[in-house]
Amino acid sequence: MPHSKPHPKILVTPTAIPDVLVIEPKVFGDERGWFTESFNAQDFSDATGLNIAFVQDNHSFSRQSTLRGMHYQLEKTQGKLVRVVSGAVYDVAVDLRKSSPSFGKWVGVELSADNHKQLWIPEGLAHGFLVLSPTAEFLYKTTDYYHPQSEVCLAWDDPVVGIQWPLGSGAQPTLNAKDAAGLSWEKAPKFE
């Protein structure tokens, strides 16, 4: 497993897909509560080595067992910095880049309002999450705008990818029609 990179305000830990990063901002707390800089462009760049411009912020609310994903765009590909501000989710990324040593691999990380963890998912990966708490509010910054004409959905339960979602035995997530009709690994378009 790759090692964490020290930074005064942010802990950065690579995952099994090395350019998918767990970002942990420093949280300052006392008897009144806590404070954190959820995003600081200079600190993010210093800690990750990435100089990224975000163009859109998204915010979703979902109920327990909702699964959103696995989404990606073929045009206007999006890098995403994701976090949870209420509740908890299991957040997953799948590498669709043929040139990547981790092509076809997936990683999953629990993100919650309590752990303050964020996940950086670069362009070329499919992304989705499963809500673990009664409800969850999920926020994410993107490096390009939403482009519905080129959006693709990889099947959340594709056996080739084999994502191990934390669902109870025999339990099924709540899906919308688009996500329920996700493409198999064989049919899903990939990146070079």
C-alpha positions in Angstrom: 0.0 0.0 0.0 1.4 3.4 -0.9 2.4 5.7 2.0 0.8 8.9 3.2 2.4 12.2 2.2 2.8 14.7 5.2 1.6 18.3 4.8 0.9 20.7 7.7 -2.8 21.0 6.9 -3.7 17.9 4.8 -2.9 14.2 5.0 -2.8 12.6 1.5 -2.9 8.8 1.2 -2.7 7.1 -2.2 -5.1 4.1 -2.6 -4.5 0.8 -4.5 -5.1 3.0 -7.6 -2.2 5.3 -6.8 -3.6 8.5 -8.3 -6.9 8.1 -6.5 -6.1 9.9 -3.2 -7.7 10.0 0.2 -7.5 13.6 1.4 -7.8 14.4 5.1 -7.9 18.1 6.0 -6.8 19.0 9.5 -9.8 19.5 11.8 -9.4 22.0 14.7 -11.8 21.3 17.6 -12.6 22.4 21.1 -15.6 22.4 23.4 -17.5 24.7 20.9 -17.2 22.3 18.0 -14.8 22.1 15.1 -13.4 24.0 12.1 -11.7 22.8 8.9 -10.7 24.2 5.6 -12.6 21.8 3.3 -10.7 23.1 0.3 -7.7 25.4 -0.1 -6.3 25.4 -3.7 -2.7 26.2 -2.6 -2.6 23.5 0.2 -4.3 20.9 -2.2 -1.6 21.7 -4.8 1.3 21.6 -2.3 0.1 18.3 -0.7 -0.8 16.4 -3.9 1.4 17.9 -6.5 -1.7 18.6 -8.6 -2.6 22.0 -10.0 -6.3 21.6 -10.7 -9.0 24.2 -11.5 -12.5 23.2 -10.4 -15.4 24.6 -12.4 -18.5 23.1 -10.8 -19.7 22.1 -7.3 -22.5 19.6 -7.0 -24.5 18.6 -3.9 -26.8 15.6 -3.6 -29.1 14.2 -0.9 -29.8 10.5 -0.8 -31.6 8.0 1.4 -30.0 4.8 2.9 -29.2 2.0 0.4 -29.3 4.5 -2.5 -26.5 3.7 -5.0 -25.6 6.3 -7.5 -23.1 5.3 -10.2 -20.9 4.1 -11.8 -20.8 7.3 -13.8 -18.2 8.9 -16.2 -18.1 11.2 -19.2 -16.4 10.4 -22.5 -16.1 14.0 -23.4 -15.4 16.8 -20.9 -14.0 14.1 -18.7 -14.2 15.1 -15.0 -11.8 14.8 -12.2 -13.8 14.9 -8.9 -13.0 15.8 -5.3 -15.8 14.3 -3.3 -16.8 14.5 0.4 -19.8 13.9 2.7 -21.2 16.6 5.0 -24.0 14.6 6.5 -24.1 10.8 7.0 -21.8 8.3 5.5 -21.3 6.6 2.1 -19.1 3.9 0.6 -17.4 5.7 -2.3 -16.0 3.8 -5.3 -13.8 4.5 -8.3 -13.0 2.1 -11.2 -10.0 2.7 -13.5 -11.1 2.7 -17.2 -7.7 3.9 -18.6 -6.2 1.2 -20.7 -2.7 2.7 -20.3 -3.0 2.6 -16.5 -1.3 -0.2 -14.5 -4.5 -0.4 -12.4 -6.8 -0.7 -15.5 -10.0 -2.6 -14.5 -9.3 -2.3 -10.8 -11.5 -0.6 -8.2 -11.1 1.1 -4.8 -13.6 1.9 -2.2 -13.4 4.3 0.8 -15.9 5.1 3.5 -16.5 8.9 3.5 -18.5 10.4 6.3 -19.3 13.7 8.1 -17.5 12.3 11.1 -14.2 11.2 9.4 -14.0 14.4 7.2 -12.2 12.3 4.5 -12.4 13.3 0.9 -11.5 11.4 -2.2 -9.7 12.7 -5.3 -10.7 10.8 -8.4 -8.9 11.7 -11.6 -10.3 11.8 -15.1 -10.7 8.4 -16.8 -12.4 6.6 -13.8 -16.0 5.7 -13.2 -17.4 6.9 -9.9 -20.3 6.0 -7.6 -21.4 5.6 -4.0 -23.7 3.7 -1.7 -25.4 5.5 1.2 -24.7 3.7 4.5 -26.5 6.1 6.9 -30.3 6.8 7.1 -29.6 9.8 4.8 -26.4 11.4 3.4 -25.4 14.7 1.8 -22.7 14.3 -0.8 -20.6 17.3 -2.2 -18.2 17.2 -5.1 -16.1 19.5 -7.1 -15.5 18.8 -10.8 -12.7 19.8 -13.2 -15.2 20.1 -16.1 -18.9 20.7 -16.6 -21.6 18.1 -16.7 -22.0 16.8 -20.3 -25.1 14.6 -20.4 -24.6 13.7 -24.1 -21.4 11.8 -23.3 -22.3 10.4 -19.9 -21.9 6.6 -19.5 -22.9 4.3 -16.7 -20.9 1.2 -15.9 -23.0 -1.5 -14.2 -22.6 -1.2 -10.4 -22.7 -5.0 -10.1 -20.6 -6.1 -13.1 -19.0 -9.4 -12.1 -15.8 -8.7 -14.1 -15.1 -5.6 -12.0 -16.4 -7.3 -8.9 -17.0 -4.3 -6.6 -17.6 -5.5 -3.1 -20.4 -3.2 -2.0 -21.2 -3.3 1.8 -24.7 -4.6 1.3 -26.3 -7.2 3.6 -26.6 -10.7 2.2 -29.1 -10.6 -0.6 -29.8 -6.9 -0.2 -30.3 -4.8 -3.3 -29.6 -1.1 -3.5 -32.1 1.5 -4.6 -31.2 2.6 -8.2 -32.7 4.9 -10.7 -33.5 3.6 -14.2 -30.2 4.9 -15.7 -28.0 3.2 -13.1 -30.0 0.0 -13.2 -29.3 -0.2 -17.0 -25.5 0.3 -16.6 -23.3 -1.2 -19.2 -21.2 -4.4 -18.6 -17.4 -4.1 -18.4 -17.2 -5.6 -21.9 -19.5 -3.0 -23.4 -18.5 0.1 -21.4 -16.3 2.4 -23.5 -12.8 2.8 -22.1 -10.1 5.5 -22.3 -6.7 5.0 -23.9 
